[in-house]
Structure formats: structure tokens, C-alpha cells
């Protein structure tokens, strides 16, 4: 995710939430679209921030699904770039 389309700068951070994965854990997700009063489409963030940008781990990163807004908790800002360590 280090390069954005059409020469725009890449996003440096994203607002994320935790939501149950229904697999015994949770997903870190961001809201992609509001569908109805309480329904949202979310994108899973699975990977890590690097100095070059987001390093996606292919198992779940980018997966989207619909959930209830009430299922989202622990709102926070997640960096997509890591400060380069010298």
C-alpha cells in the first residue's frame, strides 16, 4: 500500500476497530462504507507497518464483510508507515 493511484500521496494512518472474527479471535478493521442505520462494510487490516508502507499478509488483509456497527470496539488510529529506525 505504499503507492497511491494517480500520484496521490499514500495514506499515513487509518482509523481502525476490533470486531469478533467468529473464528475464536478478532479482526482489526476499518469502515469502508455505511450501508444502513447500523450496518457497515468493513475491511480487514492484517499485516504490519514498515518504513515503505503497509506490508499485507495475504491470509486476511483486504477481506471485506458486512457487520453491525455495535460490534466495533476499541477505536484507534493505526499507522500504515513505521518510522525508519537508524
N, C-alpha and C positions, 0 to 999 in steps of 0.2 A: 504494500500500500504506500510505498514511498513516493511514487509519482502520481500526480492527479491528472485527469484528462485535460486536454486543451491548454496546457501550460499553466494551469492554476496551481498555486501552492498546495501541497498536501495538508490535510488536517493534522494538527499537532496533538489534539486530545479529543475525547468523546465522552459524553455523559452516559454512564452505564448503571445497571441494576443487577441484582441477583434474582433468579427465579428458579423454582424447582425444575429439575430435568426430567422427572418421572422415571429416572434410572437409578435413583438412590443418592443423588447429589444435587448440584445446582449448576446452572449456566450463568455466565456473565453476558448480558445482552444490552443492546441499545434499541430505542424505539425508532422504527423505520417509518411507520405510518399509523395514524389513528383511524380505526375502522368504524367504530361506533362509540356510543357513550362510554362504555367500559372496556371495549375490545381494542387491542393494539397488535400490530405486526412488529415483531422484534427480530433482530439479527444477533446471532451468537458470535462473541469475540473469544476465540480460542487460539492463543499464541503468546507472543511476547513483544514488548517494545525493544527496538535496537536503535543504535545511532543512525542507521539508514532508514528507519521506519518500521512499520508493523511487520513482524515475521509470522505469517499464518501457519498454524498447524492444521493440516488438511482434514483431520478427522471430523471436526465440527465447525471450524471457522467459516463464517459466511452463511451457515444454515439459517433459514428464516422460518418462523412459525407464528401462529396467532395465539394470543393468551389474554387473560383478563388483567387489566391494569392493577387490580388489587393484589395480584400475585407477584408484583415487582417490589423489591425492598432493597435497602442499603444503597440508595442513590449516591453516586460519587463521580468524580472526573478521573478518567483513566488516560494517562499519556500514551500516545502512539509512537513517540520517539523517546529514546533514552539519552540522557546527557552523555556525551563521549567521555570516557574515563581515560585520563592521561597517566 
